[in-house]
Amino acid sequence: MASILVAGATGFVGRRLVPALAEAGHDVRAMTRNPDEYAGPARPVAGDVADAGSLADAMAGATVAYYLVHGLGSRDFETEDARAAQNFGAAAARAGVRQIVYLGGLGSDRDDLSPHLRSRREAERLLAAAGVPVTTLRAAIIVGHGGISWEMTRELVDALPVMIAPRWVNTRVQPIWIGDAVRYLVGVAEREEALGRTYEIGGADVLTYRRMMQVLGRILNRRPLPVFIAPVATPRASALWLSLITRVDPVTGRNLLESVSNEVIVTDDAITDLVPGPVLGYRQMVLAALRERLAALTGSADDGGEREQHGQ
Ligand SMILES: NC(=O)c1ccc[n+]([C@@H]2O[C@H](COP(=O)([O-])OP(=O)(O)OC[C@H]3O[C@@H](n4cnc5c(N)ncnc54)[C@H](OP(=O)(O)O)[C@@H]3O)[C@@H](O)[C@H]2O)c1
């Protein structure tokens, strides 16, 4: 049993990870900037990654620290995320943490990565800079009720009779079900062979964004969404348009949209030796996420932890 700190415990991934770690027998602390509002199953601790001084108490006694924090909603997220990762890595080293587990983004370093993906990659380096071994899991879109990229896609397909999209709709992506991502995150804790290693994680299907929207359209609206290419749509125009159709704010929308020209697929499946087990395909994960949404709307149990979040 490890003593585990989860930074980002109140987020989409953290809300599912915390109970899974507790179920695996670990002693879990949930780090948040608002511990008084925390309603999850772990012990809440205050901590703000932008404030290095606030991390010492949160980190004290932890042997493993999960880092599930990002500043996508900020215009200057690159500077803020870099400082935050540096603060977290340094505090972990001072507290004697033996392993940091970080969930970052897929995408090839040989590609011209978007600022968002570049920043996620930089965080890997900065978290490790003070000497604590980092285990990085890199993922593309994580599908599950409440996930920002998933909800953005769902709202878009739900709202539109046809889609006029930029060329990026032909980029390939390998989405992963939130339950599978959490299983991998839990599975690397305290594993000697995972220290200092980077793993790519993905679901069973590689598909283009166009195909993703068509599959979703068939499930939501009983017909595939017709997608037409408009070659001259800028990220700024697309983000503004996106914020009109979905609930995503324009800054987050733009930061996410800039990544869609980068292919995000698994090229090395070493994680499947370390944490074996089947993963869901896209259609299965869409159906599971929609079931969770229905459960959250009707207040039944299978809601992926969303009611808990709404109560915060
Ligand atoms: N969602 C996806 O599809 C996806 C895909 C690939 C990778 N990832 C990665 O997975 C990680 C988690 O993503 P998510 O979707 O779960 O994010 P999220 O729902 O937006 O949650 C973000 C979390 O960060 C915490 N946070 C933000 N600023 C903070 C600060 N200054 N100090 C301390 N905590 C702070 C928030 O906690 P409080 O507000 O309670 O403090 C919240 O719990 C990120 O690193 C992301 O890049 C996500």
The ligand as a Gaussian input file, in Angstrom:
#p B3LYP/6-31G(d) Opt

LIG

0 1
 N       -9.443000      15.071000     -20.728000
 C       -8.748000      14.540000     -21.739000
 O       -9.329000      14.171000     -22.800000
 C       -7.253000      14.372000     -21.606000
 C       -6.566000      13.756000     -22.671000
 C       -5.180000      13.564000     -22.557000
 C       -4.497000      14.001000     -21.432000
 N       -5.181000      14.610000     -20.435000
 C       -4.422000      15.092000     -19.269000
 O       -4.987000      14.601000     -18.072000
 C       -4.792000      15.537000     -17.030000
 C       -6.118000      15.778000     -16.317000
 O       -7.074000      16.270000     -17.245000
 P       -8.605000      16.498000     -16.855000
 O       -9.362000      16.428000     -18.142000
 O       -8.970000      15.605000     -15.724000
 O       -8.562000      18.015000     -16.353000
 P       -9.710000      18.888000     -15.675000
 O      -10.993000      18.155000     -15.590000
 O       -9.698000      20.209000     -16.361000
 O       -9.180000      19.077000     -14.172000
 C       -8.091000      19.884000     -13.914000
 C       -7.678000      19.712000     -12.455000
 O       -6.547000      20.561000     -12.251000
 C       -6.668000      21.152000     -10.983000
 N       -5.957000      22.425000     -11.017000
 C       -6.050000      23.411000     -11.967000
 N       -5.225000      24.437000     -11.636000
 C       -4.620000      24.070000     -10.461000
 C       -3.680000      24.703000      -9.635000
 N       -3.188000      25.931000      -9.913000
 N       -3.262000      24.052000      -8.515000
 C       -3.754000      22.826000      -8.199000
 N       -4.664000      22.173000      -8.959000
 C       -5.087000      22.791000     -10.075000
 C       -8.156000      21.326000     -10.739000
 O       -8.357000      21.241000      -9.327000
 P       -9.033000      22.378000      -8.389000
 O       -9.780000      23.331000      -9.301000
 O       -9.941000      21.582000      -7.477000
 O       -7.906000      23.006000      -7.655000
 C       -8.738000      20.098000     -11.439000
 O       -8.861000      19.035000     -10.505000
 C       -4.181000      16.788000     -17.674000
 O       -2.786000      16.756000     -17.463000
 C       -4.489000      16.616000     -19.145000
 O       -3.527000      17.230000     -19.983000
 C       -6.548000      14.796000     -20.480000

